[in-house]
Amino acid sequence: MSHVGTIKQFVIEEFLPDVSAQELADDHDLLSDGVIDSLGVLKLIAWVEDRFGVAIGDADLDPNNFRSVAAIDAFVAGARRTEVAGG
């Protein structure tokens, strides 16, 4: 199940209040474009853990997991599959 809409809404509300959901491409690089800085990544990680009920460990802190809305969605999906599988 995709959570792109939910993730995009959070990113826009927290980091891009003057941008519409249609303007933010799912694959837009949020990190290299400066939309989300290091403190923003921490905020995003806390939100992902809380909103989707996934535990994010040290091994998951790869910036590529949080680089775009699509990457965050893929990370959440993978984390949920791992938890369901008992990983």
All heavy atoms as an XYZ file, in Angstrom:
653
protein
N       0.832     -1.185      0.000
C       0.000      0.000      0.000
C       0.877      1.248      0.000
O       1.789      1.381      0.796
C      -0.912     -0.013      1.226
C      -1.694      1.254      1.409
S      -2.726      1.173      2.862
C      -3.906      2.384      2.397
N       0.603      2.137     -0.884
C       1.382      3.369     -0.996
C       0.902      4.419      0.001
O      -0.295      4.565      0.242
C       1.264      3.918     -2.413
O       1.917      5.159     -2.498
N       1.854      5.136      0.552
C       1.558      6.214      1.491
C       2.063      7.548      0.954
O       2.303      8.485      1.720
C       2.201      5.919      2.845
C       1.693      4.659      3.477
N       0.449      4.565      4.039
C       2.257      3.440      3.598
C       0.269      3.337      4.499
N       1.354      2.640      4.228
N       2.242      7.626     -0.352
C       2.814      8.823     -0.972
C       2.033     10.075     -0.593
O       2.615     11.093     -0.244
C       2.896      8.653     -2.512
C       3.174      9.974     -3.200
C       3.969      7.639     -2.869
N       0.711     10.009     -0.652
C      -0.111     11.180     -0.336
C       0.086     11.669      1.084
O       0.228     12.870      1.325
N       0.128     10.755      2.030
C       0.317     11.100      3.438
C       1.701     11.702      3.665
O       1.843     12.711      4.367
C       0.139      9.844      4.317
O      -1.160      9.298      4.072
C       0.300     10.167      5.785
N       2.699     11.094      3.076
C       4.078     11.576      3.224
C       4.216     12.948      2.582
O       4.798     13.870      3.167
C       5.072     10.569      2.615
C       5.020      9.245      3.396
C       6.485     11.143      2.600
C       5.653      8.071      2.683
N       3.675     13.088      1.398
C       3.756     14.363      0.683
C       3.073     15.473      1.486
O       3.584     16.583      1.593
C       3.111     14.231     -0.699
C       3.394     15.388     -1.614
C       2.777     15.195     -2.990
C       3.584     14.243     -3.829
N       3.204     14.279     -5.253
N       1.918     15.173      2.074
C       1.198     16.154      2.879
C       2.053     16.614      4.058
O       2.143     17.807      4.354
C      -0.120     15.571      3.377
C      -0.922     16.524      4.226
C      -2.234     15.907      4.710
O      -2.640     14.847      4.266
N      -2.872     16.580      5.626
N       2.717     15.677      4.731
C       3.571     16.031      5.858
C       4.734     16.909      5.403
O       5.025     17.934      6.021
C       4.114     14.775      6.557
C       5.104     15.092      7.638
C       4.683     15.531      8.879
C       6.475     14.983      7.409
C       5.606     15.848      9.880
C       7.396     15.290      8.391
C       6.952     15.726      9.633
N       5.398     16.504      4.336
C       6.541     17.269      3.835
C       6.116     18.686      3.474
O       6.797     19.664      3.822
C       7.191     16.559      2.621
C       8.195     17.462      1.928
C       7.856     15.260      3.063
N       4.989     18.827      2.832
C       4.515     20.155      2.442
C       4.152     20.984      3.665
O       4.551     22.149      3.777
C       3.325     20.032      1.463
C       3.841     19.522      0.115
C       2.601     21.358      1.307
C       2.758     19.130     -0.865
N       3.420     20.400      4.594
C       3.015     21.139      5.792
C       4.218     21.591      6.624
O       4.236     22.693      7.146
C       2.079     20.301      6.652
C       0.700     20.147      6.056
C      -0.194     19.213      6.866
O       0.248     18.703      7.919
O      -1.331     18.991      6.430
N       5.214     20.726      6.739
C       6.358     21.020      7.605
C       7.475     21.808      6.927
O       8.157     22.590      7.582
C       6.934     19.715      8.165
C       6.009     19.007      9.111
C       5.720     19.803     10.379
O       6.624     20.469     10.909
O       4.570     19.741     10.846
N       7.685     21.579      5.637
C       8.871     22.137      4.996
C       8.600     23.013      3.779
O       9.453     23.794      3.383
C       9.823     21.001      4.585
C      10.181     20.077      5.723
C       9.622     18.810      5.809
C      11.050     20.479      6.724
C       9.938     17.952      6.849
C      11.370     19.634      7.772
C      10.813     18.366      7.839
N       7.448     22.865      3.156
C       7.142     23.594      1.915
C       5.717     24.151      1.951
O       4.890     23.820      1.096
C       7.286     22.663      0.705
C       8.680     22.168      0.392
C       8.620     21.031     -0.626
C       9.535     23.301     -0.131
N       5.392     24.999      2.895
C       4.001     25.446      3.040
C       3.439     26.202      1.834
O       2.228     26.300      1.689
C       4.036     26.331      4.287
C       5.465     26.743      4.431
C       6.277     25.618      3.859
N       4.286     26.728      0.975
C       3.806     27.483     -0.185
C       3.744     26.648     -1.463
O       3.560     27.195     -2.546
C       4.712     28.703     -0.426
C       4.655     29.680      0.741
O       3.595     29.763      1.390
O       5.671     30.347      1.002
N       3.887     25.334     -1.334
C       3.899     24.438     -2.494
C       2.674     23.528     -2.419
O       2.314     23.057     -1.340
C       5.199     23.601     -2.510
C       5.171     22.546     -3.584
C       6.402     24.506     -2.668
N       2.051     23.262     -3.548
C       0.910     22.341     -3.570
C       1.412     20.917     -3.775
O       2.533     20.698     -4.251
C      -0.055     22.713     -4.693
O       0.512     22.403     -5.950
N       0.566     19.965     -3.463
C       0.932     18.557     -3.628
C       1.249     18.236     -5.084
O       2.122     17.428     -5.373
C      -0.197     17.665     -3.112
N       0.558     18.897     -6.002
C       0.795     18.649     -7.415
C       2.158     19.170     -7.862
O       2.738     18.663     -8.816
C      -0.298     19.312     -8.273
C      -1.675     18.725     -8.079
C      -2.365     19.200     -6.802
O      -2.013     20.220     -6.219
N      -3.349     18.446     -6.353
N       2.668     20.178     -7.188
C       3.960     20.762     -7.555
C       5.150     19.951     -7.052
O       6.248     20.092     -7.572
C       4.079     22.184     -6.997
C       3.135     23.183     -7.625
C       3.244     24.533     -6.962
O       2.617     24.725     -5.896
O       3.972     25.397     -7.494
N       4.945     19.145     -6.036
C       6.034     18.359     -5.461
C       6.067     16.979     -6.091
O       5.205     16.134     -5.830
C       5.868     18.235     -3.937
C       6.941     17.429     -3.205
C       8.326     18.046     -3.410
C       6.606     17.321     -1.730
N       7.067     16.745     -6.922
C       7.213     15.439     -7.571
C       7.617     14.395     -6.536
O       8.383     14.688     -5.610
C       8.264     15.519     -8.670
N       7.103     13.198     -6.712
C       7.407     12.116     -5.769
C       8.897     11.833     -5.670
O       9.380     11.403     -4.630
C       6.682     10.823     -6.174
C       5.169     10.955     -6.094
O       4.667     11.967     -5.579
O       4.491     10.023     -6.565
N       9.629     12.066     -6.763
C      11.060     11.768     -6.779
C      11.938     13.014     -6.604
O      13.156     12.942     -6.791
C      11.442     11.031     -8.057
C      11.178     11.860     -9.308
O      10.530     12.919     -9.222
O      11.619     11.438    -10.395
N      11.343     14.136     -6.212
C      12.120     15.364     -5.991
C      13.110     15.137     -4.851
O      12.736     14.666     -3.774
C      11.178     16.523     -5.648
C      11.888     17.816     -5.448
N      12.215     18.639     -6.494
C      12.370     18.405     -4.328
C      12.852     19.695     -6.019
N      12.965     19.569     -4.708
N      14.379     15.459     -5.073
C      15.425     15.244     -4.069
C      15.317     16.307     -2.983
O      15.760     17.443     -3.152
C      16.800     15.273     -4.730
C      17.885     14.739     -3.820
O      17.808     14.950     -2.590
O      18.818     14.106     -4.341
N      14.736     15.925     -1.867
C      14.482     16.846     -0.766
C      15.751     17.245     -0.023
O      15.817     18.322      0.569
C      13.500     16.204      0.221
C      12.151     15.786     -0.365
C      11.410     14.904      0.629
C      11.331     17.004     -0.742
N      16.751     16.387     -0.059
C      17.985     16.644      0.682
C      18.940     17.533     -0.104
O      19.401     18.553      0.405
C      18.660     15.326      1.075
C      17.808     14.377      1.919
C      18.579     13.102      2.214
C      17.348     15.044      3.196
N      19.246     17.156     -1.326
C      20.213     17.951     -2.090
C      19.652     19.304     -2.485
O      20.406     20.255     -2.692
C      20.704     17.188     -3.326
O      19.686     17.080     -4.279
N      18.325     19.410     -2.557
C      17.689     20.682     -2.903
C      17.535     21.583     -1.677
O      17.086     22.720     -1.793
C      16.325     20.420     -3.546
C      15.831     21.592     -4.357
O      16.661     22.404     -4.802
O      14.602     21.703     -4.537
N      17.870     21.081     -0.494
C      17.809     21.887      0.721
C      16.428     22.027      1.324
O      16.226     22.826      2.245
N      15.467     21.263      0.839
C      14.117     21.320      1.407
C      14.149     20.826      2.845
O      13.536     21.407      3.736
C      13.130     20.483      0.561
C      11.771     20.395      1.233
C      13.011     21.072     -0.841
N      14.889     19.745      3.069
C      15.008     19.169      4.405
C      16.483     19.158      4.793
O      17.313     18.611      4.076
C      14.439     17.740      4.455
C      12.953     17.752      4.087
C      14.637     17.136      5.835
C      12.312     16.383      4.055
N      16.793     19.775      5.937
C      18.167     19.778      6.440
C      18.314     18.666      7.478
O      17.409     17.863      7.668
C      18.531     21.152      7.013
C      17.649     21.568      8.194
O      16.889     20.721      8.737
O      17.725     22.744      8.587
N      19.453     18.629      8.157
C      19.712     17.533      9.086
C      18.705     17.495     10.237
O      18.263     16.424     10.646
C      21.136     17.604      9.628
O      21.369     18.848     10.249
N      18.308     18.647     10.752
C      17.294     18.663     11.809
C      15.936     18.246     11.262
O      15.155     17.585     11.939
C      17.206     20.048     12.452
C      18.412     20.461     13.278
C      18.245     21.881     13.796
C      18.648     19.495     14.425
N      15.668     18.628     10.031
C      14.434     18.218      9.386
C      14.362     16.712      9.198
O      13.293     16.111      9.319
N      15.501     16.101      8.893
C      15.546     14.640      8.745
C      15.173     13.983     10.072
O      14.416     13.010     10.098
C      16.922     14.155      8.250
C      17.030     12.643      8.335
C      17.176     14.622      6.827
N      15.671     14.514     11.165
C      15.327     13.957     12.480
C      13.829     14.073     12.745
O      13.199     13.144     13.251
C      16.120     14.660     13.585
C      17.629     14.462     13.551
C      18.291     15.281     14.644
C      17.979     12.989     13.687
N      13.262     15.209     12.393
C      11.821     15.422     12.546
C      11.047     14.438     11.671
O      10.055     13.846     12.106
C      11.482     16.861     12.163
C      10.067     17.264     12.392
C       9.902     18.737     12.033
C       8.713     19.338     12.729
N       8.590     20.766     12.491
N      11.515     14.257     10.449
C      10.881     13.332      9.515
C      10.954     11.894     10.034
O       9.958     11.161      9.996
C      11.557     13.439      8.146
C      11.088     12.486      7.063
C       9.629     12.731      6.714
C      11.955     12.637      5.820
N      12.092     11.500     10.546
C      12.264     10.148     11.081
C      11.313      9.909     12.244
O      10.641      8.873     12.314
C      13.734      9.912     11.500
C      14.605      9.793     10.248
C      13.870      8.677     12.379
C      16.093      9.832     10.520
N      11.226     10.867     13.161
C      10.319     10.728     14.304
C       8.870     10.607     13.840
O       8.101      9.795     14.361
C      10.479     11.923     15.244
N       8.515     11.398     12.826
C       7.151     11.347     12.292
C       6.877      9.996     11.641
O       5.807      9.408     11.845
C       6.939     12.482     11.290
C       5.589     12.453     10.655
C       4.419     12.907     11.203
C       5.255     11.922      9.369
N       3.382     12.691     10.316
C       3.877     12.086      9.187
C       6.009     11.329      8.352
C       3.216     11.683      8.032
C       5.355     10.926      7.198
C       3.978     11.105      7.049
N       7.813      9.489     10.850
C       7.636      8.193     10.180
C       7.438      7.093     11.229
O       6.539      6.257     11.096
C       8.828      7.870      9.250
C       8.816      6.406      8.820
C       8.820      8.787      8.029
N       8.259      7.107     12.269
C       8.120      6.097     13.317
C       6.741      6.172     13.968
O       6.083      5.147     14.167
C       9.204      6.276     14.384
C      10.568      5.847     13.942
C      11.605      5.983     15.034
O      11.622      7.019     15.734
O      12.403      5.046     15.175
N       6.316      7.382     14.288
C       5.038      7.579     14.961
C       3.859      7.283     14.039
O       2.933      6.559     14.403
C       4.950      9.014     15.488
C       3.684      9.264     16.271
O       3.435      8.525     17.249
O       2.926     10.189     15.906
N       3.878      7.825     12.844
C       2.737      7.726     11.919
C       2.547      6.322     11.373
O       1.431      5.847     11.232
C       2.936      8.706     10.754
C       1.874      8.644      9.666
C       0.515      9.060     10.216
N      -0.496      9.067      9.188
C      -1.193      8.003      8.801
N      -0.963      6.822      9.356
N      -2.129      8.106      7.880
N       3.642      5.645     11.073
C       3.540      4.331     10.431
C       3.877      3.172     11.359
O       3.826      2.011     10.948
C       4.423      4.287      9.179
C       4.003      5.305      8.155
C       4.769      6.425      7.916
C       2.813      5.154      7.459
C       4.385      7.381      6.987
C       2.411      6.103      6.524
C       3.195      7.216      6.289
N       4.248      3.473     12.598
C       4.514      2.420     13.567
C       5.689      1.541     13.224
O       5.674      0.338     13.496
N       6.712      2.134     12.606
C       7.910      1.365     12.285
C       9.073      1.857     13.145
O       9.163      3.044     13.447
C       8.288      1.454     10.789
C       7.197      0.857      9.926
C       8.566      2.869     10.361
N       9.917      0.940     13.540
C      11.114      1.293     14.287
C      12.244      1.542     13.293
O      12.492      0.714     12.420
C      11.480      0.177     15.252
N      12.900      2.672     13.441
C      14.008      3.007     12.552
C      15.296      2.878     13.339
O      15.553      3.643     14.267
C      13.839      4.430     11.977
C      12.540      4.498     11.160
C      15.043      4.807     11.127
C      12.210      5.867     10.626
N      16.083      1.884     12.979
C      17.340      1.633     13.658
C      18.494      2.351     12.988
O      18.336      2.979     11.926
N      19.652      2.252     13.583
C      20.845      2.917     13.054
C      21.142      2.508     11.614
O      21.558      3.330     10.800
C      22.068      2.614     13.933
C      21.970      3.273     15.299
O      21.139      4.189     15.477
O      22.731      2.867     16.198
N      20.930      1.248     11.287
C      21.211      0.770      9.942
C      20.277      1.382      8.901
O      20.594      1.418      7.718
C      21.100     -0.753      9.897
N      19.135      1.897      9.358
C      18.148      2.490      8.447
C      18.391      3.967      8.186
O      17.676      4.586      7.396
C      16.736      2.334      9.027
C      16.352      0.892      9.250
O      16.680      0.063      8.375
O      15.737      0.599     10.282
N      19.360      4.556      8.847
C      19.573      5.998      8.767
C      20.313      6.445      7.510
O      20.847      7.535      7.463
C      20.302      6.496     10.020
C      19.500      6.336     11.314
C      20.314      6.809     12.501
C      18.174      7.061     11.237
N      20.306      5.627      6.499
C      20.885      5.976      5.204
C      20.082      7.139      4.618
O      18.859      7.042      4.494
C      20.801      4.750      4.294
C      21.381      4.989      2.912
O      21.622      6.153      2.529
O      21.583      3.987      2.200
N      20.736      8.237      4.272
C      20.010      9.381      3.706
C      19.163      9.028      2.487
O      18.143      9.660      2.234
C      21.124     10.359      3.319
C      22.288      9.978      4.152
C      22.161      8.500      4.393
N      19.567      8.005      1.740
C      18.796      7.611      0.565
C      17.393      7.128      0.920
O      16.496      7.170      0.087
C      19.544      6.553     -0.241
C      20.770      7.137     -0.904
O      20.757      8.268     -1.382
N      21.852      6.387     -0.910
N      17.199      6.676      2.158
C      15.866      6.250      2.599
C      14.911      7.426      2.765
O      13.697      7.237      2.823
C      15.943      5.486      3.924
C      16.550      4.118      3.766
O      16.513      3.526      2.704
N      17.132      3.607      4.834
N      15.455      8.634      2.870
C      14.644      9.811      3.164
C      14.844     10.922      2.138
O      14.485     12.064      2.357
C      14.980     10.315      4.578
C      14.820      9.233      5.607
C      15.921      8.517      6.052
C      13.577      8.891      6.077
C      15.775      7.489      6.978
C      13.417      7.863      7.002
C      14.520      7.161      7.448
N      15.410     10.588      1.001
C      15.784     11.564     -0.021
C      14.592     12.150     -0.773
O      14.620     13.290     -1.216
C      16.749     10.908     -1.010
C      17.324     11.868     -2.007
C      18.573     11.340     -2.653
N      19.665     11.076     -1.731
C      20.443     12.012     -1.177
N      20.230     13.277     -1.427
N      21.424     11.681     -0.371
N      13.516     11.377     -0.928
C      12.349     11.838     -1.673
C      11.094     11.213     -1.071
O      11.179     10.275     -0.274
C      12.461     11.444     -3.144
O      12.390     10.035     -3.281
N       9.955     11.725     -1.488
C       8.684     11.153     -1.034
C       8.618      9.686     -1.447
O       8.232      8.822     -0.651
C       7.494     11.957     -1.608
C       6.175     11.253     -1.347
C       7.482     13.375     -1.031
N       9.015      9.381     -2.666
C       8.996      7.993     -3.150
C       9.942      7.110     -2.338
O       9.609      5.963     -2.015
C       9.363      7.951     -4.626
N      11.112      7.626     -1.989
C      12.082      6.846     -1.207
C      11.539      6.573      0.198
O      11.701      5.469      0.727
C      13.417      7.582     -1.120
N      10.906      7.563      0.798
C      10.323      7.389      2.132
C       9.218      6.336      2.069
O       9.125      5.461      2.926
C       9.794      8.722      2.685
C      10.938      9.730      2.827
C       9.081      8.512      4.027
C      10.490     11.175      2.983
N       8.377      6.429      1.040
C       7.293      5.461      0.862
C       7.858      4.047      0.712
O       7.361      3.107      1.338
C       6.452      5.844     -0.357
C       5.261      4.933     -0.537
O       4.493      4.751      0.430
O       5.096      4.415     -1.650
N       8.896      3.886     -0.089
C       9.518      2.572     -0.284
C      10.131      2.071      1.023
O      10.028      0.881      1.348
C      10.581      2.650     -1.377
N      10.753      2.971      1.782
C      11.337      2.582      3.063
C      10.261      2.086      4.019
O      10.411      1.048      4.664
C      12.109      3.749      3.688
C      12.531      3.457      5.092
C      13.613      2.630      5.335
C      11.838      3.970      6.168
C      13.989      2.315      6.634
C      12.199      3.666      7.466
C      13.285      2.841      7.696
N       9.157      2.834      4.121
C       8.059      2.445      5.014
C       7.499      1.086      4.606
O       7.290      0.211      5.452
C       6.949      3.522      5.030
C       5.691      3.013      5.721
C       7.446      4.790      5.715
N       7.277      0.891      3.316
C       6.757     -0.381      2.829
C       7.699     -1.530      3.173
O       7.275     -2.587      3.628
C       6.520     -0.322      1.326
N       8.993     -1.322      2.970
C       9.976     -2.346      3.293
C      10.061     -2.633      4.784
O      10.161     -3.782      5.199
N      10.002     -1.582      5.581
C      10.065     -1.750      7.032
C       8.846     -2.514      7.539
O       8.961     -3.376      8.405
C      10.162     -0.390      7.713
N       7.695     -2.227      6.982
C       6.483     -2.916      7.389
C       6.522     -4.385      6.969
O       6.093     -5.257      7.722
C       5.245     -2.239      6.814
C       4.935     -0.951      7.526
C       3.664     -0.365      7.026
N       3.040      0.348      8.130
C       1.878      0.945      8.027
N       1.187      0.883      6.911
N       1.371      1.587      9.056
N       7.034     -4.666      5.765
C       7.159     -6.060      5.330
C       8.095     -6.826      6.244
O       7.831     -7.966      6.603
C       7.664     -6.129      3.884
C       6.586     -5.949      2.847
C       7.078     -6.334      1.457
N       8.227     -5.578      1.018
C       8.172     -4.402      0.398
N       7.010     -3.842      0.139
N       9.261     -3.779      0.025
N       9.186     -6.183      6.632
C      10.158     -6.831      7.523
C       9.537     -7.126      8.876
O       9.715     -8.208      9.430
C      11.404     -5.920      7.702
O      11.988     -5.721      6.426
C      12.409     -6.542      8.629
N       8.758     -6.168      9.413
C       8.135     -6.375     10.715
C       7.067     -7.464     10.647
O       6.943     -8.275     11.558
C       7.539     -5.066     11.239
C       8.621     -4.092     11.661
C       8.071     -2.772     12.163
O       6.838     -2.587     12.196
O       8.891     -1.913     12.535
N       6.297     -7.504      9.570
C       5.270     -8.531      9.404
C       5.906     -9.903      9.287
O       5.409    -10.882      9.835
C       4.377     -8.232      8.163
C       3.506     -9.408      7.823
C       3.539     -6.993      8.419
N       7.058     -9.953      8.620
C       7.761    -11.219      8.432
C       8.508    -11.649      9.683
O       9.093    -12.720      9.724
C       8.728    -11.110      7.256
N       8.513    -10.763     10.699
C       9.171    -11.114     11.945
C      10.630    -10.749     11.971
O      11.407    -11.307     12.736
N      11.025     -9.807     11.104
C      12.423     -9.423     10.988
C      12.792     -8.387     11.926
O      13.767     -8.029     12.367
